[in-house]
Amino acid sequence: MITALGTGLVFFSLVLAEKKGLLDPKKAETIIKAGMMVGICGAFLYFIHTLSSFF
């Protein structure tokens, strides 16, 4: 729950920074895509780690 709220705050702050002109839209897109890839990889590695404890 805390992780989801933290991620939402990061994305919301990126959107606000982009709207105010503090951040280039291309950089914001790159940050969001990289964050999503890291999150997916982290979730996959956690799943593999949890699955390995059963074997």
TIMI-2910 file (N, C-alpha, C, CB; in pm, 1 decimal, decimal comma, always signed):
<rs>
+----------+----------+----------+----------+----------+----------+----------+----------+----------+----------+----------+----------+------+
!      n_x !      n_y !      n_z !     ca_x !     ca_y !     ca_z !      c_x !      c_y !      c_z !     cb_x !     cb_y !     cb_z ! resn !
+----------+----------+----------+----------+----------+----------+----------+----------+----------+----------+----------+----------+------+
!    +83,3 !   -119,4 !     +0,0 !     +0,0 !     +0,0 !     +0,0 !    +87,6 !   +125,6 !     +0,0 !    -94,6 !     -0,1 !   +121,9 !  Met !
!   +188,1 !   +125,9 !    +85,9 !   +277,7 !   +241,3 !    +92,8 !   +355,1 !   +256,1 !    -36,8 !   +374,7 !   +228,0 !   +211,1 !  Ile !
!   +394,7 !   +143,7 !    -96,6 !   +468,0 !   +148,0 !   -222,6 !   +381,8 !   +206,2 !   -333,8 !   +516,3 !     +8,3 !   -261,1 !  Thr !
!   +256,0 !   +165,8 !   -338,6 !   +165,2 !   +217,3 !   -441,3 !   +143,4 !   +366,9 !   -424,3 !    +30,8 !   +143,7 !   -436,3 !  Ala !
!   +128,4 !   +411,9 !   -300,2 !   +110,8 !   +555,5 !   -276,1 !   +236,9 !   +633,6 !   -312,8 !    +74,2 !   +580,9 !   -129,2 !  Leu !
!   +352,2 !   +580,3 !   -279,2 !   +478,2 !   +646,1 !   -312,9 !   +498,1 !   +656,7 !   -462,6 !   +594,2 !   +571,8 !   -251,3 !  Gly !
!   +467,0 !   +549,7 !   -534,5 !   +479,4 !   +550,8 !   -680,1 !   +382,2 !   +650,8 !   -741,8 !   +454,6 !   +410,4 !   -737,4 !  Thr !
!   +261,2 !   +654,2 !   -689,3 !   +163,1 !   +750,9 !   -739,0 !   +208,1 !   +894,2 !   -716,7 !    +29,1 !   +728,7 !   -672,0 !  Gly !
!   +268,9 !   +920,9 !   -600,0 !   +319,4 !  +1056,0 !   -573,6 !   +433,0 !  +1094,0 !   -667,8 !   +366,8 !  +1067,1 !   -429,3 !  Leu !
!   +518,9 !   +998,8 !   -698,9 !   +628,9 !  +1025,9 !   -791,9 !   +573,7 !  +1059,1 !   -929,8 !   +724,9 !   +905,1 !   -800,3 !  Val !
!   +479,2 !   +977,9 !   -978,9 !   +421,1 !  +1004,4 !  -1110,2 !   +344,3 !  +1136,3 !  -1111,7 !   +329,0 !   +889,9 !  -1151,2 !  Phe !
!   +273,8 !  +1166,1 !  -1004,7 !   +199,2 !  +1291,8 !   -996,2 !   +293,8 !  +1411,4 !   -996,6 !   +111,9 !  +1293,9 !   -869,8 !  Phe !
!   +405,0 !  +1399,8 !   -924,0 !   +501,4 !  +1510,2 !   -922,0 !   +568,8 !  +1526,2 !  -1058,1 !   +607,4 !  +1487,0 !   -812,8 !  Ser !
!   +591,4 !  +1416,5 !  -1130,0 !   +646,4 !  +1427,0 !  -1265,2 !   +549,9 !  +1500,4 !  -1357,3 !   +677,6 !  +1287,9 !  -1321,6 !  Leu !
!   +421,8 !  +1470,2 !  -1345,5 !   +321,1 !  +1537,1 !  -1428,9 !   +316,3 !  +1686,2 !  -1396,4 !   +181,4 !  +1473,0 !  -1408,2 !  Val !
!   +319,4 !  +1720,2 !  -1267,3 !   +317,3 !  +1862,1 !  -1229,7 !   +441,2 !  +1936,1 !  -1279,0 !   +306,2 !  +1876,2 !  -1078,2 !  Leu !
!   +557,8 !  +1872,4 !  -1267,4 !   +681,4 !  +1935,7 !  -1314,5 !   +678,0 !  +1955,0 !  -1465,9 !   +803,9 !  +1851,3 !  -1274,6 !  Ala !
!   +618,8 !  +1859,6 !  -1536,1 !   +607,6 !  +1871,3 !  -1681,1 !   +511,4 !  +1983,6 !  -1719,0 !   +560,9 !  +1738,4 !  -1742,2 !  Glu !
!   +400,2 !  +1995,8 !  -1647,5 !   +301,7 !  +2100,4 !  -1677,4 !   +357,1 !  +2240,1 !  -1651,0 !   +175,4 !  +2078,8 !  -1594,8 !  Lys !
!   +440,5 !  +2254,0 !  -1545,8 !   +497,5 !  +2383,8 !  -1512,7 !   +617,8 !  +2419,0 !  -1598,7 !   +536,8 !  +2386,6 !  -1368,1 !  Lys !
!   +664,0 !  +2325,0 !  -1679,9 !   +776,6 !  +2351,4 !  -1767,7 !   +911,3 !  +2326,9 !  -1702,7 !   +770,3 !  +2491,2 !  -1815,8 !  Gly !
!   +912,7 !  +2265,0 !  -1586,4 !  +1038,8 !  +2237,1 !  -1518,2 !  +1107,2 !  +2113,4 !  -1573,2 !  +1015,5 !  +2220,4 !  -1369,9 !  Leu !
!  +1032,8 !  +2029,9 !  -1643,0 !  +1085,0 !  +1903,5 !  -1693,2 !  +1042,6 !  +1886,2 !  -1838,2 !  +1035,9 !  +1784,5 !  -1606,8 !  Leu !
!  +1136,4 !  +1844,9 !  -1920,4 !  +1109,8 !  +1819,6 !  -2061,6 !  +1016,0 !  +1698,6 !  -2074,3 !  +1243,0 !  +1795,6 !  -2139,8 !  Asp !
!   +913,3 !  +1705,6 !  -2159,4 !   +820,5 !  +1592,5 !  -2172,7 !   +890,1 !  +1461,9 !  -2213,2 !   +713,6 !  +1626,2 !  -2274,9 !  Pro !
!   +994,2 !  +1471,2 !  -2294,2 !  +1066,8 !  +1351,3 !  -2335,3 !  +1139,7 !  +1288,6 !  -2216,2 !  +1166,8 !  +1384,9 !  -2447,4 !  Lys !
!  +1196,6 !  +1372,1 !  -2128,0 !  +1264,0 !  +1320,5 !  -2008,9 !  +1163,3 !  +1255,8 !  -1914,3 !  +1340,4 !  +1433,1 !  -1936,7 !  Lys !
!  +1046,4 !  +1317,2 !  -1900,8 !   +943,0 !  +1260,4 !  -1813,8 !   +898,8 !  +1123,7 !  -1865,6 !   +821,6 !  +1355,7 !  -1804,1 !  Ala !
!   +883,9 !  +1112,7 !  -1996,0 !   +845,2 !   +985,2 !  -2055,3 !   +952,2 !   +878,9 !  -2031,5 !   +819,8 !  +1001,7 !  -2205,3 !  Glu !
!  +1078,7 !   +918,2 !  -2044,7 !  +1188,5 !   +824,6 !  -2021,5 !  +1193,0 !   +779,0 !  -1876,1 !  +1321,7 !   +888,6 !  -2060,2 !  Thr !
!  +1174,2 !   +872,4 !  -1782,8 !  +1174,7 !   +838,0 !  -1640,7 !  +1060,5 !   +742,4 !  -1608,2 !  +1164,2 !   +964,8 !  -1554,3 !  Ile !
!   +942,5 !   +768,6 !  -1662,6 !   +826,7 !   +683,1 !  -1635,3 !   +848,0 !   +543,3 !  -1692,9 !   +698,6 !   +745,6 !  -1693,5 !  Ile !
!   +899,3 !   +535,2 !  -1816,8 !   +922,9 !   +403,9 !  -1877,2 !  +1029,1 !   +325,7 !  -1801,1 !   +964,6 !   +419,5 !  -2023,1 !  Lys !
!  +1136,9 !   +392,6 !  -1760,5 !  +1242,2 !   +324,8 !  -1684,7 !  +1189,5 !   +277,8 !  -1549,9 !  +1362,9 !   +417,7 !  -1664,8 !  Ala !
!  +1109,6 !   +360,2 !  -1484,7 !  +1050,7 !   +321,7 !  -1356,8 !   +958,8 !   +202,1 !  -1368,4 !   +975,0 !   +437,0 !  -1298,4 !  Gly !
!   +880,7 !   +197,8 !  -1475,6 !   +791,6 !    +84,4 !  -1496,4 !   +870,9 !    -43,1 !  -1522,6 !   +696,3 !   +112,0 !  -1612,7 !  Met !
!   +978,9 !    -32,2 !  -1600,5 !  +1061,1 !   -150,5 !  -1628,1 !  +1128,9 !   -202,0 !  -1501,2 !  +1166,9 !   -118,2 !  -1734,4 !  Met !
!  +1179,2 !   -110,9 !  -1419,3 !  +1242,9 !   -151,9 !  -1293,6 !  +1140,8 !   -217,1 !  -1201,7 !  +1308,6 !    -30,9 !  -1223,2 !  Val !
!  +1021,5 !   -161,5 !  -1195,3 !   +917,0 !   -219,4 !  -1111,8 !   +875,9 !   -358,0 !  -1157,5 !   +796,8 !   -129,4 !  -1110,2 !  Gly !
!   +862,4 !   -375,8 !  -1287,0 !   +825,0 !   -507,2 !  -1341,0 !   +936,2 !   -608,3 !  -1314,8 !   +795,4 !   -497,9 !  -1493,1 !  Ile !
!  +1061,9 !   -568,6 !  -1337,8 !  +1174,1 !   -659,3 !  -1312,5 !  +1184,3 !   -694,0 !  -1163,8 !  +1305,8 !   -596,4 !  -1361,1 !  Cys !
!  +1163,9 !   -596,1 !  -1077,9 !  +1168,1 !   -621,1 !   -934,1 !  +1058,7 !   -717,0 !   -890,5 !  +1155,7 !   -490,7 !   -857,6 !  Gly !
!   +938,9 !   -698,0 !   -943,2 !   +828,3 !   -787,3 !   -909,2 !   +855,6 !   -928,9 !   -960,5 !   +696,1 !   -733,9 !   -967,6 !  Ala !
!   +913,6 !   -939,5 !  -1079,0 !   +946,1 !  -1070,6 !  -1134,8 !  +1053,3 !  -1140,7 !  -1051,6 !   +992,8 !  -1056,6 !  -1280,1 !  Phe !
!  +1157,3 !  -1067,3 !  -1012,5 !  +1262,4 !  -1126,8 !   -930,3 !  +1209,2 !  -1168,2 !   -793,4 !  +1378,5 !  -1028,8 !   -913,8 !  Leu !
!  +1120,9 !  -1088,6 !   -735,7 !  +1059,4 !  -1124,6 !   -608,2 !   +975,4 !  -1251,5 !   -623,0 !   +972,4 !  -1008,7 !   -555,7 !  Tyr !
!   +902,8 !  -1261,7 !   -734,2 !   +822,5 !  -1380,9 !   -760,9 !   +911,1 !  -1504,5 !   -774,5 !   +738,8 !  -1361,7 !   -888,1 !  Phe !
!  +1021,6 !  -1492,8 !   -847,9 !  +1114,9 !  -1605,0 !   -864,4 !  +1174,5 !  -1643,2 !   -729,0 !  +1227,9 !  -1568,6 !   -965,0 !  Ile !
!  +1210,8 !  -1544,8 !   -648,7 !  +1266,6 !  -1571,5 !   -515,9 !  +1164,5 !  -1643,2 !   -427,2 !  +1311,7 !  -1440,2 !   -449,1 !  His !
!  +1040,3 !  -1598,2 !   -429,7 !   +934,6 !  -1661,7 !   -350,7 !   +907,8 !  -1803,1 !   -401,2 !   +805,3 !  -1577,8 !   -355,8 !  Thr !
!   +909,7 !  -1819,4 !   -531,9 !   +884,7 !  -1949,7 !   -590,2 !   +997,5 !  -2047,1 !   -557,0 !   +867,9 !  -1937,5 !   -741,2 !  Leu !
!  +1120,4 !  -1998,3 !   -549,8 !  +1233,7 !  -2086,0 !   -521,3 !  +1230,2 !  -2139,5 !   -377,7 !  +1364,4 !  -2011,5 !   -545,6 !  Ser !
!  +1161,2 !  -2071,1 !   -289,3 !  +1154,2 !  -2119,6 !   -151,7 !  +1067,7 !  -2244,1 !   -138,4 !  +1100,8 !  -2010,9 !    -61,3 !  Ser !
!   +984,8 !  -2272,4 !   -238,4 !   +901,9 !  -2391,7 !   -236,3 !   +976,0 !  -2515,6 !   -284,7 !   +779,5 !  -2370,0 !   -320,4 !  Phe !
!  +1086,7 !  -2496,1 !   -355,8 !  +1159,4 !  -2611,0 !   -411,7 !  +1282,7 !  -2642,3 !   -333,6 !  +1196,5 !  -2586,2 !   -555,0 !  Phe !
+----------+----------+----------+----------+----------+----------+----------+----------+----------+----------+----------+----------+------+
</rs>
